[in-house]
Amino acid sequence: MNKAFLSYKKNKEIPVITIPGSKSESNRLLILKAIFPNLTIKNLSNSDDTISLEKGLKSLKCTIDVHHAGTAMRFLTAYFASKNNSEITLTGSKRMQERPIKVLVDALRNLGADINYVNKEGFPPIRIKGKNLIQNSVTIKASVSSQYISALMLIAPSLPNGLIIRLDGEITSVPYIEMTLELLKKTGVSGNFKSNIITIQPTKTIEDIIINIESDWSSVSYYYSLVALSEGGSIKLKNYSENSLQGDSEIVSIYKELGVETLFDATDNSIQLIKTKPSVKTLQLNLNKTPDIAQTIAVTCFGLGMSCYLNGLKTLKIKETDRLEALKTELEKLGANVEISEDSLTLFSFKKINKDIEIETYQDHRMAMAFAPLALKTSLLIKNPEVVTKSYTSFWEDFQKAGIYSQLK
């Protein structure tokens, strides 16, 4: 088992970093490219998740193993279910086979899909026989992962009669649904999202189009944390827009409270992060719309000696690991006092950070990256540091530019 010992060395100059393209945008656009081959994608993410999805779309094998890639599992399920005459078995890692997929399978079956479970009801592996799905209306719980809903939206233009998706209840992660709709519109597909109803029109062809993918806002969160925990640091990051499709761009306003100012420069599509003073002593947030940055925020608050209350985190329990339990365990190793519920985390203020702690990553990329900025505050080791490749292949190289050095032990 590899471990990365982290150390910090302050840079004399402001580091300039270009983070790879958004994993969320990349994965959605790959499905659309499979439907509309004349779509050209630039700045595609090089993350393990995106590579897994791209390989799955191109695979000629009867069984496709997506390993840990949850987005690939969900998007490929919908794609192959709607691809006439295809016959495929989708499987994944042990953890993937513990992550539920019943909500999506039920919705696709209601549209006429032929999907069966290989082992345990409601979980991968699944066997899919692709069909023309002529039903054009489905209802799905709005509180489920937005990836289920996006999976249905992405195949909608390829269905003979398009698709109307009715969302029942309070919606989770609205920004990701809006991102999917905007990418559909960019390609030339007509659709709208009003009053819990998503309508996507059938589309046989689109005009030739090139889409450049913005850098990933979830990944930039670790640099916000780094600047917040610094004594007066600044970092410049390229390929970011003030009018982003990515919901995690909400981090700009969140970290303003935690002592990081964001300066946008439209001349070169960059942002500069500048250390200021936190404007709150206790941070209270509902992260229902941005659950992927919850770990980063919790660790930042810990490093600042602040208390925080984060809720809207129900989906964290079915990610690569149970992220709420994982956060509680690892933060408490460092000296924190943490309470969790089914959808919330409470961190109480404290005085001392423990040294030389080994952070378990639980095969979860965001655990490794969220804890890395704490190297500014204490000495620590990250277990299985290579897990970051799931979403951000060059993370350790880029973090070194920002002053955090990782030495494998």
Secondary structure in CASP SS format (residue, H / E / C, confidence):
PFRMAT SS
TARGET T0000
AUTHOR 0000-0000-0000
METHOD secondary structure of the structure
MODEL  1
M C 1.00
N C 1.00
K E 1.00
A E 1.00
F E 1.00
L E 1.00
S E 1.00
Y E 1.00
K C 1.00
K C 1.00
N C 1.00
K C 1.00
E C 1.00
I C 1.00
P C 1.00
V E 1.00
I E 1.00
T C 1.00
I C 1.00
P C 1.00
G E 1.00
S C 1.00
K H 1.00
S H 1.00
E H 1.00
S H 1.00
N H 1.00
R H 1.00
L H 1.00
L H 1.00
I H 1.00
L H 1.00
K H 1.00
A H 1.00
I H 1.00
F C 1.00
P C 1.00
N C 1.00
L E 1.00
T E 1.00
I E 1.00
K E 1.00
N C 1.00
L C 1.00
S C 1.00
N C 1.00
S C 1.00
D H 1.00
D H 1.00
T H 1.00
I H 1.00
S H 1.00
L H 1.00
E H 1.00
K H 1.00
G H 1.00
L H 1.00
K H 1.00
S C 1.00
L C 1.00
K C 1.00
C C 1.00
T E 1.00
I E 1.00
D E 1.00
V C 1.00
H C 1.00
H C 1.00
A C 1.00
G H 1.00
T H 1.00
A H 1.00
M H 1.00
R H 1.00
F H 1.00
L H 1.00
T H 1.00
A H 1.00
Y H 1.00
F H 1.00
A H 1.00
S C 1.00
K C 1.00
N C 1.00
N C 1.00
S C 1.00
E E 1.00
I E 1.00
T E 1.00
L E 1.00
T E 1.00
G C 1.00
S C 1.00
K C 1.00
R C 1.00
M H 1.00
Q H 1.00
E H 1.00
R C 1.00
P C 1.00
I C 1.00
K H 1.00
V H 1.00
L H 1.00
V H 1.00
D H 1.00
A H 1.00
L H 1.00
R H 1.00
N H 1.00
L C 1.00
G C 1.00
A C 1.00
D E 1.00
I E 1.00
N E 1.00
Y E 1.00
V C 1.00
N C 1.00
K C 1.00
E C 1.00
G C 1.00
F C 1.00
P C 1.00
P C 1.00
I E 1.00
R E 1.00
I E 1.00
K E 1.00
G C 1.00
K C 1.00
N C 1.00
L C 1.00
I C 1.00
Q C 1.00
N C 1.00
S E 1.00
V E 1.00
T E 1.00
I E 1.00
K E 1.00
A C 1.00
S C 1.00
V C 1.00
S C 1.00
S H 1.00
Q H 1.00
Y H 1.00
I H 1.00
S H 1.00
A H 1.00
L H 1.00
M H 1.00
L H 1.00
I H 1.00
A H 1.00
P H 1.00
S H 1.00
L C 1.00
P C 1.00
N C 1.00
G C 1.00
L E 1.00
I E 1.00
I E 1.00
R E 1.00
L E 1.00
D E 1.00
G C 1.00
E C 1.00
I C 1.00
T C 1.00
S C 1.00
V H 1.00
P H 1.00
Y H 1.00
I H 1.00
E H 1.00
M H 1.00
T H 1.00
L H 1.00
E H 1.00
L H 1.00
L H 1.00
K H 1.00
K H 1.00
T H 1.00
G C 1.00
V C 1.00
S C 1.00
G E 1.00
N E 1.00
F E 1.00
K E 1.00
S C 1.00
N C 1.00
I E 1.00
I E 1.00
T E 1.00
I E 1.00
Q C 1.00
P C 1.00
T C 1.00
K C 1.00
T C 1.00
I C 1.00
E C 1.00
D C 1.00
I E 1.00
I E 1.00
I E 1.00
N E 1.00
I C 1.00
E C 1.00
S E 1.00
D C 1.00
W H 1.00
S H 1.00
S H 1.00
V H 1.00
S H 1.00
Y H 1.00
Y H 1.00
Y H 1.00
S H 1.00
L H 1.00
V H 1.00
A H 1.00
L H 1.00
S C 1.00
E C 1.00
G C 1.00
G C 1.00
S E 1.00
I E 1.00
K E 1.00
L E 1.00
K E 1.00
N C 1.00
Y C 1.00
S C 1.00
E C 1.00
N C 1.00
S C 1.00
L C 1.00
Q C 1.00
G H 1.00
D H 1.00
S H 1.00
E H 1.00
I H 1.00
V H 1.00
S H 1.00
I H 1.00
Y H 1.00
K H 1.00
E H 1.00
L C 1.00
G C 1.00
V E 1.00
E E 1.00
T E 1.00
L E 1.00
F E 1.00
D E 1.00
A C 1.00
T C 1.00
D C 1.00
N C 1.00
S E 1.00
I E 1.00
Q E 1.00
L E 1.00
I E 1.00
K E 1.00
T C 1.00
K C 1.00
P C 1.00
S C 1.00
V C 1.00
K C 1.00
T E 1.00
L E 1.00
Q E 1.00
L E 1.00
N E 1.00
L C 1.00
N C 1.00
K C 1.00
T C 1.00
P H 1.00
D H 1.00
I H 1.00
A H 1.00
Q H 1.00
T H 1.00
I H 1.00
A H 1.00
V H 1.00
T H 1.00
C H 1.00
F H 1.00
G H 1.00
L H 1.00
G C 1.00
M C 1.00
S E 1.00
C E 1.00
Y E 1.00
L E 1.00
N E 1.00
G C 1.00
L C 1.00
K H 1.00
T H 1.00
L H 1.00
K H 1.00
I H 1.00
K C 1.00
E C 1.00
T C 1.00
D C 1.00
R H 1.00
L H 1.00
E H 1.00
A H 1.00
L H 1.00
K H 1.00
T H 1.00
E H 1.00
L H 1.00
E H 1.00
K H 1.00
L C 1.00
G C 1.00
A C 1.00
N E 1.00
V E 1.00
E E 1.00
I E 1.00
S C 1.00
E C 1.00
D C 1.00
S E 1.00
L E 1.00
T E 1.00
L E 1.00
F E 1.00
S C 1.00
F C 1.00
K C 1.00
K C 1.00
I C 1.00
N C 1.00
K C 1.00
D C 1.00
I E 1.00
E E 1.00
I E 1.00
E C 1.00
T C 1.00
Y C 1.00
Q C 1.00
D C 1.00
H H 1.00
R H 1.00
M H 1.00
A H 1.00
M H 1.00
A H 1.00
F H 1.00
A H 1.00
P H 1.00
L H 1.00
A H 1.00
L H 1.00
K C 1.00
T C 1.00
S C 1.00
L E 1.00
L E 1.00
I E 1.00
K E 1.00
N C 1.00
P H 1.00
E H 1.00
V H 1.00
V H 1.00
T H 1.00
K H 1.00
S C 1.00
Y C 1.00
T C 1.00
S C 1.00
F H 1.00
W H 1.00
E H 1.00
D H 1.00
F H 1.00
Q H 1.00
K H 1.00
A C 1.00
G C 1.00
I E 1.00
Y E 1.00
S E 1.00
Q E 1.00
L E 1.00
K C 1.00
END
